[in-house]
């Protein structure tokens, strides 16, 4: 139990302590958020410090490296989490410098994602002692899908990362949803791969600490620094447990968020301006339908918790 609660509490305390220093510093450096949503409540958030993901990301990097000395399986998790965090940091930095909601160009962000994913794919296929076999629900049997494992890896990584990115649109939404997902993988890791459990505990503690500042009304946003990192964390942990199939269940909110954007854009282009949703990603659809920001976060988080409990009985 010490391998769980000690890293969790240390990460929580670190992030909690860093907040009063980090938030004023980011505000002073004018690393504020620039909203472009057509929601009055969101317009009032302009200027709120962004890039807050560095708070839990730094705690995760330091403590993760500490535990990775005796648990090498943590290294690929650090690589994909921090790698995507750095990509998100560059995006956030450009947004702040340009005073715009646009940071990296679409092709630049996609190129960065492909390079990071390729590095992870090469490691998993050539150097890792964890195979790319898929753990099946209920039976727990491992399925070898041969060469299809690599395309699936790219799909899983890119889908999860961008799903987490789109989920980060309301105060505490991405933080709360990912906390539930991390809790699921943490419990499963105790049984299947306890060596990576401390790393998951660190992320859980860090996110709880960050939530103290990110809950509505948020004093700081995680930005792409945090949301991309969280996607990298979730999918890398899933692969180290050979459970990418379970992402579809426990991270269904990620999936729904990214699909809502794809459907909205596709339908808009095909019909010459018509929309399926009031606004995408889908959490804004519910906001424009009259739900409060707090209600959307509560419902999406509750749904994720139920899905995680359901998935736990399928392991």
C-alpha positions as CSV (number, residue, x, y, z in Angstrom):
1,X,0.0,0.0,0.0
2,X,3.0,2.3,0.6
3,X,3.9,1.9,-3.1
4,X,0.5,3.5,-3.9
5,X,-0.2,6.1,-1.2
6,X,3.3,7.5,-0.8
7,X,3.8,8.6,-4.4
8,X,0.2,9.7,-4.6
9,X,0.5,11.9,-1.6
10,X,3.9,13.3,-2.5
11,X,2.7,14.3,-6.0
12,X,-0.5,15.8,-4.5
13,X,1.6,17.9,-2.1
14,X,4.0,19.0,-4.7
15,X,1.3,20.2,-7.1
16,X,-0.6,21.8,-4.3
17,X,2.5,23.7,-3.2
18,X,3.5,24.7,-6.7
19,X,0.1,26.3,-7.4
20,X,0.5,29.6,-5.5
21,X,3.8,30.1,-7.3
22,X,3.0,28.9,-10.8
23,X,-0.4,30.6,-11.2
24,X,0.8,34.2,-10.5
25,X,4.0,33.6,-12.5
26,X,2.0,32.5,-15.6
27,X,-0.3,35.4,-15.2
28,X,2.6,37.8,-14.9
29,X,4.2,36.3,-18.1
30,X,0.8,36.8,-19.8
31,X,0.3,33.1,-20.5
32,X,-3.4,33.7,-20.5
33,X,-6.1,31.7,-22.2
34,X,-7.8,33.2,-25.3
35,X,-11.4,31.9,-25.7
36,X,-13.2,31.9,-29.0
37,X,-16.3,30.0,-28.0
38,X,-19.7,31.6,-28.6
39,X,-20.6,31.1,-25.0
40,X,-20.8,34.2,-22.8
41,X,-19.6,32.2,-19.7
42,X,-16.4,31.2,-21.6
43,X,-15.7,34.7,-22.9
44,X,-15.3,35.8,-19.2
45,X,-12.4,33.3,-18.9
46,X,-10.1,35.2,-21.2
47,X,-6.9,35.9,-19.4
48,X,-7.1,32.9,-17.1
49,X,-3.6,31.4,-16.9
50,X,-3.2,28.4,-19.2
51,X,-0.3,25.9,-19.6
52,X,-1.1,24.7,-16.1
53,X,-0.4,21.1,-17.1
54,X,3.3,21.8,-16.3
55,X,2.3,21.6,-12.6
56,X,1.4,17.9,-12.6
57,X,3.7,17.1,-15.5
58,X,6.8,18.2,-13.7
59,X,5.8,16.2,-10.6
60,X,5.2,13.2,-12.8
61,X,8.5,13.5,-14.5
62,X,10.6,13.9,-11.3
63,X,8.8,11.2,-9.3
64,X,8.4,8.9,-12.4
65,X,12.1,8.9,-13.0
66,X,12.7,8.1,-9.3
67,X,10.5,5.0,-9.5
68,X,11.7,4.0,-13.0
69,X,15.1,3.3,-11.6
70,X,13.8,0.0,-10.3
71,X,10.9,-0.3,-12.7
72,X,12.0,0.1,-16.4
73,X,8.4,-0.3,-17.6
74,X,7.7,3.2,-16.4
75,X,10.1,4.8,-18.9
76,X,7.9,4.4,-22.0
77,X,5.0,5.9,-20.0
78,X,7.2,8.9,-19.1
79,X,8.3,9.2,-22.7
80,X,4.8,9.4,-24.2
81,X,3.4,11.5,-21.4
82,X,6.2,14.0,-21.2
83,X,6.7,14.0,-25.0
84,X,3.2,14.9,-25.7
85,X,3.3,17.4,-22.9
86,X,6.2,19.2,-24.5
87,X,4.3,19.3,-27.8
88,X,1.4,20.8,-26.1
89,X,3.6,23.3,-24.3
90,X,4.9,24.6,-27.6
91,X,1.3,24.9,-28.8
92,X,0.3,26.8,-25.7
93,X,3.4,29.0,-25.9
94,X,2.6,30.1,-29.4
95,X,-1.0,30.8,-28.5
96,X,0.2,33.1,-25.6
97,X,2.8,34.9,-27.7
98,X,0.4,35.5,-30.6
99,X,-2.5,36.3,-28.2
100,X,-4.6,33.9,-30.3
101,X,-6.5,30.7,-29.8
102,X,-4.3,29.2,-32.6
103,X,-0.9,27.9,-31.8
104,X,1.0,25.3,-33.9
105,X,-0.4,24.8,-37.4
106,X,-2.4,21.7,-37.9
107,X,0.4,20.0,-40.0
108,X,3.0,20.9,-37.3
109,X,0.9,19.4,-34.5
110,X,0.2,16.3,-36.6
111,X,3.9,15.8,-37.5
112,X,4.8,16.1,-33.9
113,X,2.2,13.5,-32.9
114,X,3.3,11.1,-35.7
115,X,7.0,11.4,-34.6
116,X,6.2,10.8,-30.9
117,X,3.9,7.9,-31.8
118,X,6.5,6.4,-34.1
119,X,9.1,6.5,-31.3
120,X,6.7,4.6,-29.0
121,X,5.8,2.1,-31.7
122,X,9.5,1.3,-32.4
123,X,10.2,0.8,-28.7
124,X,7.1,-1.5,-28.2
125,X,7.8,-3.5,-31.3
126,X,11.6,-3.8,-31.1
127,X,12.8,-3.3,-27.6
128,X,10.0,-3.8,-25.0
129,X,9.5,-7.1,-23.3
130,X,5.8,-6.3,-23.3
131,X,4.3,-7.7,-26.4
132,X,1.7,-6.0,-28.6
133,X,-0.8,-8.8,-28.0
134,X,-4.2,-7.5,-26.9
135,X,-5.7,-8.6,-23.6
136,X,-9.4,-9.5,-24.2
137,X,-12.2,-8.6,-21.9
138,X,-13.8,-11.3,-19.8
139,X,-11.4,-14.1,-20.8
140,X,-8.2,-12.2,-20.2
141,X,-6.7,-14.1,-23.1
142,X,-4.0,-12.4,-25.2
143,X,-4.7,-12.0,-28.9
144,X,-1.9,-11.7,-31.4
145,X,-3.2,-9.7,-34.4
146,X,0.2,-9.8,-36.2
147,X,1.1,-6.9,-38.4
148,X,-2.2,-5.1,-37.6
149,X,-0.8,-4.3,-34.1
150,X,1.2,-1.4,-35.5
151,X,-1.7,0.4,-37.3
152,X,-3.8,-0.2,-34.2
153,X,-1.2,1.4,-32.0
154,X,-1.1,4.5,-34.2
155,X,-4.9,4.7,-34.1
156,X,-5.0,4.1,-30.4
157,X,-2.4,6.7,-29.6
158,X,-3.6,9.4,-31.9
159,X,-7.2,8.8,-31.1
160,X,-6.7,8.9,-27.3
161,X,-4.4,11.9,-27.3
162,X,-6.7,14.0,-29.5
163,X,-9.7,12.7,-27.5
164,X,-8.2,14.0,-24.3
165,X,-7.3,17.2,-26.0
166,X,-10.9,17.8,-27.1
167,X,-12.2,16.9,-23.7
168,X,-10.3,19.7,-22.1
169,X,-12.9,22.5,-22.6
170,X,-14.6,23.0,-19.3
171,X,-13.3,23.7,-15.8
172,X,-12.1,20.4,-14.3
173,X,-13.6,18.2,-17.1
174,X,-10.4,16.6,-18.5
175,X,-8.9,16.4,-15.0
176,X,-11.9,14.6,-13.5
177,X,-12.5,12.2,-16.4
178,X,-8.8,11.2,-16.5
179,X,-8.7,10.7,-12.7
180,X,-11.4,8.1,-13.0
181,X,-9.5,6.4,-15.9
182,X,-6.2,6.5,-14.1
183,X,-7.9,5.0,-11.0
184,X,-9.1,2.1,-13.2
185,X,-5.7,1.4,-14.6
186,X,-4.1,1.8,-11.2
187,X,-6.3,-0.9,-9.7
188,X,-5.7,-3.2,-12.7
189,X,-2.0,-2.7,-12.5
190,X,-1.8,-3.9,-9.0
191,X,-2.8,-7.3,-10.3
192,X,-1.2,-7.4,-13.7
193,X,1.9,-5.2,-13.5
194,X,2.6,-3.8,-10.0
195,X,5.9,-2.2,-11.1
196,X,4.1,0.6,-12.9
197,X,1.6,1.2,-10.1
198,X,3.7,4.0,-8.5
199,X,3.7,6.0,-11.7
200,X,0.0,5.8,-12.0
201,X,-0.3,6.8,-8.4
202,X,1.9,9.8,-9.0
203,X,-0.4,10.9,-11.8
204,X,-3.5,10.4,-9.7
205,X,-2.0,12.5,-6.9
206,X,-0.9,15.2,-9.3
207,X,-4.3,15.5,-10.9
208,X,-6.0,15.7,-7.5
209,X,-3.6,18.5,-6.6
210,X,-4.3,20.3,-9.9
211,X,-8.1,19.9,-9.5
212,X,-7.9,22.1,-6.4
213,X,-7.1,25.0,-8.8
214,X,-8.9,23.7,-11.9
215,X,-12.3,23.1,-10.5
216,X,-15.0,25.6,-11.4
217,X,-14.3,28.5,-11.4
218,X,-10.9,27.6,-12.6
219,X,-7.9,29.6,-11.4
220,X,-5.8,27.9,-14.1
221,X,-6.3,25.8,-17.2
222,X,-4.1,22.8,-18.1
223,X,-3.9,23.8,-21.7
224,X,-2.6,21.5,-24.4
225,X,0.4,21.0,-22.2
226,X,-1.7,19.0,-19.9
227,X,-4.4,17.5,-22.1
228,X,-2.0,16.1,-24.7
229,X,0.1,14.7,-21.8
230,X,-2.9,13.0,-20.3
231,X,-3.8,11.3,-23.5
232,X,-0.2,10.1,-23.8
233,X,-0.3,8.9,-20.2
234,X,-3.6,6.9,-20.6
235,X,-2.6,5.2,-23.9
236,X,0.9,4.3,-22.8
237,X,-0.3,2.8,-19.5
238,X,-2.9,0.8,-21.5
239,X,-0.2,-0.6,-23.7
240,X,2.1,-1.5,-20.9
241,X,-0.9,-3.5,-19.5
242,X,-1.7,-4.8,-23.0
243,X,-5.2,-3.3,-22.6
244,X,-5.7,-0.8,-25.5
245,X,-9.1,-2.4,-26.2
246,X,-10.2,-1.2,-22.8
247,X,-9.6,2.4,-23.7
248,X,-12.8,2.3,-25.8
249,X,-14.7,1.5,-22.6
250,X,-13.1,3.5,-19.9
251,X,-12.2,6.5,-22.1
252,X,-15.5,6.5,-24.0
253,X,-15.9,10.2,-23.2
254,X,-12.6,10.9,-25.0
255,X,-14.0,8.9,-28.0
256,X,-17.3,10.7,-28.0
257,X,-15.6,14.1,-27.8
258,X,-13.4,13.5,-30.8
259,X,-16.1,11.8,-32.8
260,X,-18.4,14.7,-32.2
261,X,-15.9,17.0,-33.8
262,X,-15.3,14.7,-36.8
263,X,-19.0,14.3,-37.4
264,X,-19.7,18.0,-37.0
265,X,-16.9,19.0,-39.5
266,X,-17.8,16.3,-42.0
267,X,-21.5,17.0,-41.9
268,X,-20.9,20.7,-42.2
269,X,-18.8,20.3,-45.3
270,X,-21.2,17.7,-46.9
271,X,-24.3,19.8,-46.4
272,X,-22.9,23.2,-47.0
273,X,-23.2,24.6,-43.5
274,X,-25.7,22.4,-41.6
275,X,-24.7,21.1,-38.1
276,X,-25.5,17.9,-36.2
277,X,-24.7,19.4,-32.8
278,X,-25.3,22.9,-31.5
279,X,-21.5,23.1,-31.1
280,X,-18.6,20.7,-31.0
281,X,-16.9,19.2,-29.0
282,X,-20.1,17.7,-27.6
283,X,-19.7,19.2,-24.1
284,X,-20.4,22.6,-25.6
285,X,-23.6,21.1,-27.2
286,X,-24.9,20.4,-23.8
287,X,-23.9,23.8,-22.5
288,X,-25.8,25.5,-25.3
289,X,-28.7,23.2,-24.5
290,X,-29.0,24.8,-21.0
291,X,-26.7,22.6,-18.9
292,X,-24.4,24.4,-16.5
293,X,-20.7,23.9,-16.8
294,X,-20.7,22.1,-13.4
295,X,-23.5,19.7,-14.5
296,X,-21.7,18.7,-17.7
297,X,-18.5,17.9,-15.8
298,X,-20.4,16.0,-13.1
299,X,-22.4,13.9,-15.7
300,X,-19.4,13.2,-17.9
301,X,-17.3,12.2,-14.9
302,X,-20.0,10.0,-13.4
303,X,-20.5,8.2,-16.7
304,X,-16.7,7.6,-16.8
305,X,-16.7,6.2,-13.3
306,X,-19.6,3.8,-14.1
307,X,-17.8,2.7,-17.3
308,X,-14.6,2.1,-15.3
309,X,-16.4,0.0,-12.8
310,X,-18.0,-2.0,-15.6
311,X,-14.6,-2.5,-17.3
312,X,-13.1,-3.6,-14.0
313,X,-15.5,-6.6,-13.9
314,X,-14.4,-7.5,-17.5
315,X,-10.7,-7.7,-16.7
